[in-house]
């Protein structure tokens, strides 16, 4: 299958790029912009690509991006599922299978999170891969941008086979020492495995955890099944100290994603600490977009 069998990739990218509002992706929309929608530089930044590569794609000099690149472009352009699948076909790729854990973030969810980006908020797949995060999330918990996919997985980090679940200089304390949190994650992962038994990355994650973490293996052997729920935890940040935070988990219907939001009461000492972190890093309230 080639891109020419389904349409012109370059013209589609230019058309979709022109329809995306910079505001919806957290970019300034000023009078200096000469073209509607996103510029090539904007798409390159949002998708983690070079501007030269975006130019070559749009000019037809690069015709067959990888699955990862196509997925990044689809997310940056805020494509719906049907548009994303069409992008894959035009690029000569098979669309993502419904038998694997979804990682595409729908446009409505992206717009919602862009507007909430002054809060510590992140998006995870059903198998707890970190997909996108707000600026304040990275400030509070450590910037995940340089980590591998395994190092961004909460379960792998919690049981010590990837990167620590939180960044350097940051720790999280649970009232019971984390026992309930770990049991909840293992039960949740078993439930997800039942929904996506053919997902090779999920199978590999579970196999690695069983082989490398006796603690995970013991909890897995119990056979508990259930969803990970919201909870309260204490973040030990190296800059502002302890912050007691409510951690709420919201499921995106139809996309099987988790939105994790950290909140504190307005006017509390905890809120002052978050505001200090936000101000010291130059994160303006109401501005900024999720990273991925």
N, C-alpha and C positions, 0 to 999 in steps of 0.2 A: 504494500500500500504506500503511495506517495502523496505528497501534499497537493499536487496538481489534480488528483482524482476528486478532490472535494472543494477546491477553491484556492484563492490566492491568500496566503498567510499574511503577506505584507500589507495588503489593502485592508484586511480585517483588523490587524493591529492598529493601523492608523485610524480607522473608523471607530473602534472601541475606545481608543485613547482620547479621541475628541469628545466623547460623551461623558467622561468622568469629571466631576467637579473637583478641583483641587481641595476645596473645603472638606469634602467627604473623606479625603485621605489624609487630612491633617496638615495640608500645605497652604501657605498664604495665597490669597486670590487678589492680587493687586492690579492696578491699571497698567503696570509695565508688561503684563502678559500680552503677547501679540497674537496668540492662537487660543482657540477655545479648548477646554479640557486640559489634559496633561501634556506636557512637553516630553520629548524623547528623554531628556535628562531626568524628568520626574519618574517616568516608567523605569528607567535604569536604576535609579535610587531605590524605588519601592520594591523592585523585583530582585535586587542584589546583583545586577548585571552591569557590564560596561556600556557606556553610551555607544561606542563603536559597534558592539554586538547588536544592540537594538536597531541601529541604522542598517546594518547588514541584513537583519531579519526583514525590516520594512522594505528594503530595496530588492529583496529576493536573492541576495548573495549568500545568505545562510537560510537553509530550508528545513533542516531537521533538528530542532532543539531536542534536548533530552526530556524525559518525563519530569525530572525535577525542575528544569527551566520552564517547561510549559505550565506546571502547577504554580510556580512563582509568578509567572506572567498573569495567569488567570486570577490569582488572588490580588495582585497589584491593580488589575483592571476592574476588580469587583464584579466578575462575571458570575451569573447564575449557573446552576448545574448543567442546563442544556447548552449554554454558550461555552462553558468549560469543555464539555464533551466534544463540541464542534471544533474548538481550538485544537484539541488533541488529534482529532481525525485529520484536520487540515495540515497539521504538523507531521503527519505520517505515523501517529502513535495510537495505541489502543486507549480508550478512555478508562479511567480508574474503575476497577471491578467493584460491584456492590458487596463482594465477599471479603473485602479488606477494610480495615478500620479507616473511616473517612478522615481526611485532613484538610479538606477545602472549607474555607470560612465564607459563608454566604455574604452577599453585599450588605444586607440589612444589619447583620451582626457587626460587620466592619464599621458601618456608619455609627451604630450605637456605641461601640467601643472607642471610636475616635472622639466622640463627644464626652466620654467619661475618662479620657486619658489622663486627667490630672489626679486620678485615684490609682492606688496599686491594684491593677487588674490584669488578668492574663487569660489566654485561651489554650485549652488542652484538648488533645484527642481523647477518644474513649479509653485508650490504653495509657493515658497520662503522659503523652509526649507534649512538651511545651511547644506551641505553634507560634504564638505572638504574645507580646506583652507591652504594657504602657511604660513611659519613661520613669514614673515613680516606682513601678514594680522593680525595675532594674536598679534604681537607687537604693531601695529598701532591702532587697534580697540578693543583690549582686547581678551584674550584667551577664546574661546567658549567651550573648551574640557570638562569642568565640568558642562555644562548646559544640561537640558533635551531637547528632541525634540521640545516641545512647546517653550522653552526659546531660541531655535535657529531659530525660525521662524521670519522673518523680519516684516511681517504684524502684528503679535501678539505683537512684541516688540515695533513697532511704535505706536500702539494704546493702549499700556499699559496693556495688559492682560497676557503677559509672562515676559520675562526678557527685560530690556532696549535693544534697537537695537544694542547698542555699549557698550563696557566694562567699568568698573569702571575707572574714571579719564579721560574718553574720551566722547566728545560730537560732534555732527555734526550740522553745521549751513547751512541752505539753504537761498538763497537770498530773497525769499518771505515768510520766516518763516516756510517753509515746507508744505504749503497748496497744491502746485502742486504735490509734492512728494506723499502726502497722497491720493489725488484724483487719481493719476496715479496707485498707488498700489491697490486701491479698484477696479478700472476699470479692471485692469489686473487680479485680483483674480476672478472677475465675469466671465471673458473670460475663465479662467482655469476651473471654475466650470462647464461651458457649455461643455467642452471637457471630463470631468471626473465626470459626475453626480452621479456615483455609488461609488465613493471613500469615504469610511466611515470617514477617518481621515480629508479629506477636508471638508466634511459636518459638522463634529464636530468643526473644526476650525471656519467656518463661523458662526455656531450657537453660539459659545462662544463669538465671536466678536460682534455679534448682541445683545447678552444678556448683555455684560459687558462694551461695549464702545458706548455711545450715539453718539459720533462723527463718528465712523464707521457706525453705523446704519443710520445716516442722509445721509452720502455719498452713502451708499448702496442703499438707497431708491431712489436716483436720477436715477439709472439704467444705468449709463454710462458703456461702454464696450471699452476696448482698451489695447494695450500692454505698459508696463512700458518701457520708453526710457532712453537712456544715458543722463547724466547731469553733471554739475560742482557743487561741494560742498566744504565746508570748514570743515576739521577735526580739532577739538580742542583737541590736545593731551597734557596730563599733563607733559610730558617730554620736548617736543620741541615746544609747543605752536601751533599756527594756521598753517595749511598746506592746501593751496588751491589745490584741486585735480580734475582731470577729471575722472569721473566714467562711464565706458563703459560696456554695457551689450551685450553679444554675445549669440545667441541661438545655441545649438548643434542639427543639423538636425537629425531626426530619434530617438533622445534620449529624446527630450523635457526637456533639462537641460539649465540652465543659467550659463554662465561664466561671473563673474563680475571682472573687472580689474581696479585698480586705477593706474593712471600714472601722471607724472609731466614732464615738459620740462627738457631736459638734461642741466646741468650747472646752473640751477636756484636755488634760495635760498630754494625752496621747495625740490629740489633734494638733496641738502646738508642736510636738516633735515631728509629725509628718509634714507640717507646714515649714518647719525649719529645713528639713531635708529637701523639700520641693524648692524653696527659695535659694538655698545654698547651691543647688545644681542648676538654677536658672530655668526651671520648668514653670512656665506661666500657666495659671489656672485656665482651663478651657482650651488650651492649645496643645499641639503635638499629636502624634499618631502612634499606633502600635508598631513595634518592631517585630521582625521575624527573621 
